[in-house]
Amino acid sequence: MTFTKCVCVLLLAALGVMVVQPARAEALEPMFISLIVGGAVVVLVLVAILIIANVTEGRQRTGQAVPGPVAPLVALQTPATESP
């Protein structure tokens, strides 16, 4: 094995050890955790609202495309009376 190959293998091994080794864990504050959870809830609510609005709009479009039986429109007109 040449010197260059030996150095390459050594560097790849060192890089592999650094990638596999877990990072140092830091403590999370309760406020930061609640902020993350609150943000996730807001995102989920927005996605749910958009999905529901999209489904409702799609149903309205298909409802307008297929007209059903229409009830007759009846208009009544009362005679105008003259005031004294």
RASUL-V874879 format. One record per residue. OMEGA is omega in whole degrees, -180 to 180 (* if undefined). NEAR is the number of other ideal C-beta (glycine too) atoms within 8 Angstrom. Layout:
OMEGA_NEAR, OMEGA_NEAR
This chain:
-178_4, -180_5, -178_5, 179_6, 179_8, 179_9, 179_8, 179_8, 179_9, 179_8, 178_8, 178_8, 179_8, 179_8, 178_8, 178_8, -180_8, -180_7, -177_6, -178_5, -179_6, 179_4, 180_4, -178_4, 177_5, -179_4, 177_4, 178_6, 179_6, 180_6, 179_6, 178_8, 179_9, 176_8, 178_8, -180_8, 178_8, 177_8, 178_8, 179_8, 179_8, 179_8, 179_8, 179_8, 179_8, 178_8, 179_8, 178_8, 180_8, 179_8, -180_8, 179_8, -179_8, 179_8, 180_8, 179_8, 178_8, 178_8, 179_8, 179_8, -179_8, 177_8, 179_7, -177_7, -178_5, -179_6, 179_4, 178_4, -176_3, 178_5, -180_4, 180_4, -179_4, 179_4, 178_4, 178_4, 180_4, 179_4, 179_4, 178_4, 178_4, 178_4, -176_3, *_2
